């Protein structure tokens, strides 16, 4: 497992409803855990479901499902029905679809906080900070909230889950932490909120230590953000991103205040 970086970054736009979210991050020490359904990658948090279990494993799994759905059934009746379903491909497929649906429902209830190990990537600024018109927030990862972060795994194939053999929390986590290698440039780290689900969550105010203004940020938005920073009783170092004169790169420089 990769070592947790000293700093983690959150790119944010300053348009529409995003203004309130950024204000909450700076003034209220709140970060938003998003539901997977809102992600821009349609493959994200959607594993490939495969089934290669034996008849005995299928019977055991079907028996458990029947116990949940029909708890009043007598044990002998439940056992007989489980055997019948497990041996009937059409019936068993129906039960697999039910389990698939349950996984999808579980996934939509959870929340994901996406962060990055880098603060100067051109594509990240373009995609997540409104074409360099937004900001990038810097957090110290040493605090309890952020030290839960785990590195996203980038692979060519979708994570595979056997709904019978492997449906437990660690396997589910692997599905939520694996993305296509097309996204590897993001160097993403994630914090999962499985119990609390999606929504705002408070972080330690001392963790926010820096803020980078995008190279194309407007004067109006910069003044608005500086006003929010002035309301904090925990200091933040401010930086400005500039377009490099010679290279396709950004230069991030401290702003003297």
GIQUI-V905708 format. One record per backbone hydrogen bond with DSSP energy under -1.0 kcal/mol. CO is the residue of the C=O (numbers start at 0). NH is the residue of the N-H. E is the energy in kcal/mol with one decimal. If there is no record, write none. Layout:
BEGIN
co=CO nh=NH e=E
co=CO nh=NH e=E
END
This chain:
BEGIN
co=5 nh=140 e=-2.4
co=7 nh=138 e=-2.8
co=8 nh=115 e=-2.0
co=9 nh=136 e=-2.9
co=11 nh=134 e=-2.7
co=14 nh=17 e=-1.8
co=15 nh=18 e=-1.4
co=16 nh=20 e=-1.2
co=17 nh=21 e=-2.5
co=18 nh=22 e=-2.4
co=19 nh=23 e=-2.2
co=20 nh=24 e=-1.8
co=21 nh=25 e=-2.2
co=22 nh=26 e=-3.2
co=23 nh=27 e=-1.1
co=23 nh=29 e=-1.8
co=28 nh=202 e=-2.5
co=30 nh=200 e=-2.3
co=32 nh=198 e=-2.2
co=33 nh=111 e=-2.1
co=34 nh=37 e=-2.2
co=35 nh=38 e=-1.8
co=40 nh=43 e=-1.5
co=42 nh=45 e=-1.8
co=47 nh=160 e=-2.7
co=53 nh=57 e=-2.4
co=54 nh=58 e=-2.5
co=55 nh=59 e=-2.1
co=56 nh=60 e=-2.4
co=57 nh=61 e=-2.9
co=58 nh=62 e=-2.5
co=59 nh=63 e=-1.7
co=60 nh=64 e=-2.0
co=61 nh=65 e=-2.6
co=62 nh=66 e=-2.0
co=63 nh=67 e=-1.6
co=64 nh=68 e=-2.8
co=65 nh=69 e=-3.2
co=69 nh=72 e=-1.6
co=73 nh=77 e=-2.8
co=74 nh=78 e=-2.5
co=75 nh=79 e=-2.2
co=76 nh=80 e=-2.4
co=77 nh=81 e=-2.4
co=78 nh=82 e=-2.0
co=79 nh=83 e=-2.1
co=80 nh=84 e=-2.6
co=81 nh=85 e=-2.5
co=82 nh=86 e=-1.4
co=84 nh=87 e=-1.2
co=87 nh=91 e=-3.0
co=88 nh=92 e=-2.2
co=89 nh=93 e=-1.6
co=90 nh=94 e=-1.6
co=91 nh=95 e=-2.2
co=92 nh=96 e=-2.2
co=93 nh=97 e=-1.6
co=94 nh=98 e=-2.0
co=95 nh=99 e=-2.7
co=96 nh=100 e=-2.3
co=97 nh=101 e=-2.0
co=98 nh=102 e=-2.1
co=99 nh=103 e=-2.2
co=100 nh=104 e=-2.3
co=101 nh=105 e=-2.3
co=102 nh=106 e=-2.5
co=103 nh=107 e=-1.9
co=104 nh=108 e=-1.0
co=108 nh=197 e=-1.0
co=110 nh=192 e=-3.1
co=111 nh=33 e=-2.3
co=112 nh=190 e=-1.8
co=114 nh=188 e=-2.2
co=115 nh=8 e=-2.9
co=120 nh=124 e=-2.2
co=121 nh=125 e=-2.0
co=122 nh=126 e=-3.1
co=123 nh=127 e=-2.6
co=124 nh=131 e=-1.7
co=125 nh=130 e=-1.5
co=128 nh=133 e=-2.2
co=129 nh=132 e=-1.1
co=131 nh=215 e=-2.5
co=133 nh=213 e=-2.4
co=134 nh=11 e=-2.8
co=135 nh=211 e=-3.1
co=136 nh=9 e=-2.0
co=137 nh=208 e=-2.2
co=137 nh=209 e=-1.5
co=138 nh=7 e=-2.3
co=142 nh=146 e=-2.2
co=145 nh=148 e=-1.9
co=149 nh=189 e=-2.9
co=152 nh=178 e=-2.9
co=154 nh=180 e=-1.6
co=158 nh=47 e=-3.4
co=160 nh=49 e=-2.2
co=161 nh=165 e=-2.4
co=165 nh=167 e=-2.3
co=167 nh=171 e=-2.3
co=168 nh=172 e=-2.6
co=169 nh=173 e=-1.8
co=170 nh=174 e=-1.6
co=171 nh=175 e=-1.6
co=172 nh=176 e=-1.2
co=176 nh=152 e=-3.5
co=178 nh=154 e=-2.6
co=179 nh=182 e=-1.9
co=180 nh=183 e=-1.3
co=182 nh=185 e=-2.1
co=183 nh=186 e=-1.5
co=186 nh=116 e=-1.9
co=187 nh=151 e=-2.6
co=188 nh=114 e=-2.8
co=189 nh=149 e=-2.5
co=190 nh=112 e=-2.5
co=192 nh=110 e=-2.2
co=198 nh=32 e=-2.7
co=200 nh=30 e=-2.7
co=203 nh=206 e=-2.0
co=206 nh=139 e=-2.6
co=208 nh=236 e=-2.8
co=209 nh=137 e=-3.0
co=210 nh=238 e=-2.9
co=211 nh=135 e=-1.9
co=212 nh=240 e=-2.6
co=213 nh=216 e=-1.5
co=217 nh=221 e=-2.2
co=218 nh=222 e=-2.4
co=219 nh=223 e=-2.0
co=220 nh=224 e=-2.4
co=221 nh=225 e=-2.3
co=222 nh=226 e=-1.8
co=223 nh=227 e=-1.6
co=224 nh=228 e=-2.4
co=225 nh=229 e=-1.9
co=227 nh=230 e=-1.1
co=228 nh=231 e=-1.5
co=236 nh=210 e=-2.2
co=237 nh=254 e=-2.9
co=238 nh=212 e=-2.5
co=239 nh=252 e=-2.5
co=241 nh=250 e=-2.8
co=246 nh=248 e=-2.0
co=248 nh=243 e=-2.5
co=250 nh=241 e=-2.4
co=252 nh=239 e=-2.8
END
